[in-house]
Amino acid sequence: MLKKMPLGGFIPPSEIIGYAPKKNEKKILAAFSGGADSSLMLHLLRDWCAEKGFSLYAAHVNHGIRGEEAIRDRDFCSAVCQRMGIELFILNADVPAIAKKTGKSIESAARDVRYDFFAEIMEKNDIPILATAHNADDNLETMLFRLARGTGLRGLCGIPQKRELGGGRCVIRPILPLTKAQVHDICAENGIEYVYDSTNSEEIYARNSIRASVLPTLRAINPDVVGASVRTSMSLREDLLYLEEAAEEHLKQNKDGMVKELALLRRPIFNRAVLKLCGEIDDSMMEGVHLDAIYELVKKGREHSSLSLPGKKRAVIENGRLIFENEDKGKKEASTLPEAMELSEGENSFGAYVLTLENACSIENSHSTQQIQKNEGNIYKLFTQVYLESAKINGKLFVRCRKSGDRIRTGGISKDVRKLFSEKKLGLEERISYPIICDDDGIVLIPEIAVRDGMKAKNNRGIKLTIFVV
């Protein structure tokens, strides 16, 4: 067991995650670089896990940046884990090459490589908890880094004690309250060995520059600037929690995201309600400029208005509600459809629709609705049915998706198809792959929306077009 720790210096994992894991979930993966922080954390976790009946694993990433020094660190970590009886997973990566290929910074590429590796280990070994050795100095650097780039309340809170990773997994920071100086003192007092990363002193990295140039100035103003930042972070996080609870309370009453009610909210609560409504978008991708744009969209409240967002999402106002749609879903479906597909007698498949052509004069010998609905074991839902004047069809009938500038003459007026879609209150995804039936003269029919003047047959004669939804 280690000698006396500062009060609150090590937060037990069970306290951070806030629940008692089941017996088969008592596993923790420690990110182990070999530095002072992760070495101390590994020793603390080993003692805690032994006491609480948890299994402890460790993971080390050689980023391929520091040559022989990185090999030294890898071998050090391997020796430590072997001595402590901890299973160690090792990844040897070429982060500079990955950064060059992806266009990311070295720091960003390295982080992605690490967390992808950790996620893979956790999935294969059913490990629900990842522990990283962030400390109070790291927290202050993060706060300053985000402040310099521009951030909101969440960003100024710094590094959270716990972050959900999805799939029932989370990352925890059990030594976050400790300063870097305290970490080194505890390691020295307990004889804990560690290695030093020489890149920590290179100012080519933004965080290192903050560490080398900014923090000394702040310490000259206040020697306990790190401790002060911890208190500030905790205070801001309490404010954040209050605002998020207020947003959740609003959404309990306004589950459908009604625009009129959202527009009445004060901005701090509005922002958090919107982030919860658009849930699938990573918070880190949603910046103030996006929230400002959504706020203006809601304030204006124009039906069918929309805007693009990060993560290939789109905010849309439909039926008085603010909804978030996947821009890619409809586009991917439309990209698999032919640019134009000629309709032949019988059954024609087009995306999520089945279109059948029949000669109404010989209906007894054609494909009946009942036959089509039960074709090959599939049950199709009747969408619409129209009779067209065969003599007024110029050339062959074909089906396609909407194109920019599409118009149809109906009711004696040439109408914009885009506006017709809006009036029909079709969602973005539905509009992209909606079937439009044409002949050589242009659009003949937009199902359930409009028929070209003179094309609708009387007395159920001519060409019978039936459309089903798969």
N, C-alpha and C positions, 0 to 999 in steps of 0.2 A: 504493500500500500504506500502511496505517496505521502509525504509530509504535509502539514497543514496548508490548505488552499485558502486564498482570499475569499471572504464571504460572498457567495453567489458567483464565484469564478467559474465553476463547472455546473452546468444545468443538466440534470439527469435526462436521458432520452425520453423516459416515460412521462416526465413532466412536460417536455416540449410537445410530444405528439398528442398528449391530452387524453389518451385512452390506454387500456390494458390489452396488449396484443394477445391473440390466441397462442397456444403452445407452439404450433407449427409456424407462427409468424415471428417468433423471437429471434430475429436475425438482423444484424447491422453490418453494413459495408462501410469501412472507413477509407476515405480518400487519403492516401499516404504518399507524400512527396519526399519525405526524409528530412524536411526542414524542422525548425524548432517547434512551430505550431502543431504540425501534424504528428510529430513524434510525441509531444506532450499529450495530445488528444488520444493517440493510440494507447498510451499507458493508462490514462484515465478510463477509457472505454474498456480496456481489458479487465481492470479491477471491478468496474461496475457490472460488466456482463457476467463475470464469474460469480458475483454476488447474487444477481437477479436471474441467472439461468438462461442468458442470451448466448447465441453463437456469434462470434465476431470474425469478420473477414476483412481483408485489406486489398486495395487496388492501387497500382502505381503506373503512371504513364511516362515513358521516355519520349519527349516531344521531338527529338531529333534536331535540337537547336544548339546544344552546348557541347557536342562532341564527347571527348573523354570524360569530362566532368559529369555529364548526364549518365554515362555508363557507371561511373563511380557511385552516383546516387542510387541507381537501380540496384547495384550489387549490395549497397548498404541496406537498402530497404528489404532485400531478400534475406540478408543475414539476420536483421532484427526480427523479422517475422518468423524465421525458422527457430530462432532462440526463444521467442515468446509462444511458439506453438500456434501461430495464426496463419491460415491459408492466404497466400498472396497471389493476386492475378496481375499479370504484367502485360502492358501493350507497348510495343516499339513502333512509333509513328514518324512520318516525315512531314511535320507540320508546315515547314517553309514551302514544300512542294504543293501541299494541299491549299495553302493560302494563295499561292500563285495561280493555281488552277481555278479556284473559286472566286478570286478577286477580293477575298476578305483580308483583314489585317491579321498579323501573326497572333495577336492576343485573342481575337475573335475565333480564328480557326482552331487555336489550341483549346479554347474553352469548349467548342463544339465537339472536338475529338474526345476530350475527357468525358463529357457528359454522355456522349453516345456510347462510349466504352462502359461507363458505369451502368447505364440503362440496360445494356446487353447482359452484363453480369447479373444484375438484379432480376431480370426476366428469366434467365436460365436457371438461377438458383433459388428463385422464390424469396428474394430478400426485399422486404418492404421499406427499409430505412437506409438512407445514405447519410453519412456524417462527414461534413467538411470542416476544416480547421480555421475558418474565418475568425478574426479577433477584433477588438475594439478599434485598433488602428486601421484595419481594413475597412471597417464601417465608416470611419471618418473620411478616409480617402474616397470611398464610394459616394458619400454625401457631397464632397467637394467636386468630384468629377461630374456628377449629375447636375450640380448647381451651375458649373461652368458651361455645360451644354444646354441648360434650360430644362427645368423639370417642374412637376407639381408636388403636392403634399406627399404622395406615395413615394416618389423618388427621394425626397428629402428625409424620409424616415430611415433611409439607409438599407442595410441588409437585414431581412427578416429572420427571426429565430427559426422559423419553419416555412418551407415552401412546398406546395403540392406539386408532384410530378405527373399525376394522372395514373390511372390503373391501380389506385389504392396505394401508391408509393409516394414517399416524401423525402425531402432533404432537410436535415437539421444542422444547427451550428452550436454544439454544446459548450464551446469555450469563447463564444462571442463577447461576453462581458470582460474578458481579460485583455489588458493592454499588451503590446509587444514586449515592453520592459518586464512586466509581470511574468510573461511566458518564459523569457530568458532566465529570470531569477529562479523560477520554480524548477526549470531544467537543471540549472547549476546546483541548486540545493539538493536535488534528488539524483544527481549523477546521470541524467538522461542525455545520451549522445544524439547529435543531429548533424546534418550537412548544411552547407551554405550555398545558395544559388547565386552565382556571380552576376546574373542578369538583373537581380534586384536593384543593383546600383547603376544600371545603364538607363540614362534619361531619354533614350529613344522611345520608350514606352510611356504612355500618358500617365499611368498611375505611378510609375517610378519617378517621373518628373514632379508630381505632386509630393511624393514622399521626400524627395531630395531638396526641392526648392521652396515649396509652400509650407509644409509642416514646421520646418525650423523657424520661419517667421511667425507662425501662429503660436509656437511654444514660447517665443520671446515675449509675446503679449500675455499669454497665459500658459504657464508650465503644465497645467493640468487640462490642456485643451482637449485631449482624448477623452478624459473623464467627463468633461463638460458636454462633449458631443454625444456621449452615451445618454446622459440625462435629457438632452434635447431630442434625441432620437426616440426615447421612450415617451416623452411628452407628445411629440407629433404623432406617434403611432396610436396613442390614446384618442387623439382628435380624429385620426383617420378611422378608427374603429367606430366611433360615434356616428360619423357621417355615413359609413357603409351600413350601419344598422338602420339609420334613418331612410336610406335608399331602399333597403330590403323591406322595411315597413310600408313604404309607398308602393312597392311592386306587389305586396300582398293584396293591397286594395285595388291595384291597377295592373292585374296580371297580363292583360292584353296589350299593354303599352299604348294606351289611348293618347293621341297627340295633344288634345286639349288639356289633359291633366298633366302631362309631362311639361308642357309650356308654362305651367304655373309654378314649377319648382325653382328654388334658388339654385344658382349654378353649381355649388359644391355637391349638392344632393343630386341634381340633374346629371352631372358627369358620372357619378357612381351608379346611378340607375341605368344609364345608357351602357356602361361597361358590363353590367350584369345582363342586360337584355341581349347584347351582342356576344355573350359568353364565349363563343368559339374563337374569337380573335384574341391573340396573345396580348396581354396588357402592355408589354414592352413595345408593341408595334403601334399602339394607339397614342398619338401625341396630341398636345393641346390644340394644334391646328385642325385635327380631325374632329375633336370634340366641339370646337367652335363652329365648324361647318355643319355638324349634326344639329347643334343648337339653333343655328339660323334656319336650317331645313324645317325643324319642328315649329319654330316661331312663325314662319310663313304658313306652314300647314297645308301647302297645296297638294291636293290629291294626285297620286302617281308621280310626284317629284321624287328624285333619287340622287345619290352621289356615291362615288367609288371610295372604298376604304382599304387599308392594308389587309393582307391575308386573302386577297381576291374575294372580298366581301362587298356588298352594296347595301346602303341604308335606303329604304323605300317607304314612302307613306302610301298605304293602301287601306281603303275602308276606314279611314280615320285613325289607323294604327301605325306606329313606327315598327317596322320589321326589318330583319337583316337576312339577306339572301346570299347564296353562294354563286358568284359570277361564273365560275368555271363549269358548274354542273350542267346548266343548259347549253353552254357553248360546246362542251365536250360531246353532248348528245347530238347537237346540230352538226358538229364537224363530221360525225359518222354517217350523216344522211347525204344522199345524192343531191347535187345542185338542182336537178330537176328530174323527176321520175315519171315516165309515161304510164298512164293508167290503162290497164287492159281489162277485159271483161272477167269478172270473178273477183278473187281476193288479191289485194295489194297492201303490203306492209310498209309503213312509213313511220319509223321511230316508235312512239308509244301508241300509234293509231293503226287501225286496219280499215282500208277503204274498199268497198265492193261496188262494182258497176254491174248493172243488170238492165236488160231491155224490158221496160215495163209491159210491152205488148206480148212478150212470151215469158211471163213471170213464172209460169208453172214449170218450165224446163230449166230455170236458172237456179243459182245458189240462193236458198232461202235464208232469211235472218236467223232462223233457229239452227240451220246447218252451220252457218258461219260462227255463231256464238259458241258452238260446241266443237269446233274444229280441232282435231288432234289433242283432245282432252283439255284444251284451254277454254276458259269461260270469258267471253268478251262482253263488256258493258256497252249497251247501245248509247251512242253519243248524239247522233242526229241523222235525219233522213230527208233527202230532197229529191224532187223530180225536176229534171232539166229538159228544155226544148232541144231535142237532138238536131233539128234542122238549123238551129242558130249557133251550134258549136262550130267554130272555125278551126279546122285541122283536128288534132288529137287533144284530148284532155291530159293534163299532167299536173303533178303536185310538187310543191317546193315550199321552202320557208320564206318568211318575209324579207324583203330587200329594202334598202333605204330608198325613199321616194315613192314607194308603192301607193297606188290610188285605185279606187274602184268607183264606178258610176252606179249609184243606187239612189232611188227616190228622186231622180232627176238632177242629182248633184254629184260632182266628183269629190269623193271623200278620202282624206288621208288615212291610210290603214293604221298608222301609229296611233292616231287619235282615237280611232275606233277601238283599238286594243285597250287604250286607257279608259274609255267610256265603259267598256265591258268589264273593267277592273281585273284584267289578266295580270298575274304576277310576272316578274322578269323572266324566270326560268321557263314559264309556260309560253311566253311570247316568242322566245328564241326558236323553239321547235314546233310552233303551231302550224298545222297544214293549211296551205293556200292552194286552191284548185284553179288552174288557168287553162286557156286555149291560146291560139296564135294571136288573138286580139287583146289579150291581157287577162286580168283576174276575172274569173267566172263566179267564184264562191269563196267566202270566208265562213266556214261552218259556225252556225249559231250566232253569226254577227251580221253578214250582209250577202245578198245575191245580186249579181249584175242585172240592171234593168232589162226586161224582156226575156231573161233566161229561165224564169220559173215556169214550169209546165203546168197546165190546168188539167183537172180531172185525172190526176195520177197517170199521165201518159209520158212518153219519151224515155229518157234515160233515168233510171233510178240509182241514186248514189246514197249508199248507207255507210256511215262512219262509226266505228267502234273504238273504245279505249281498251287497250290490253290490260 
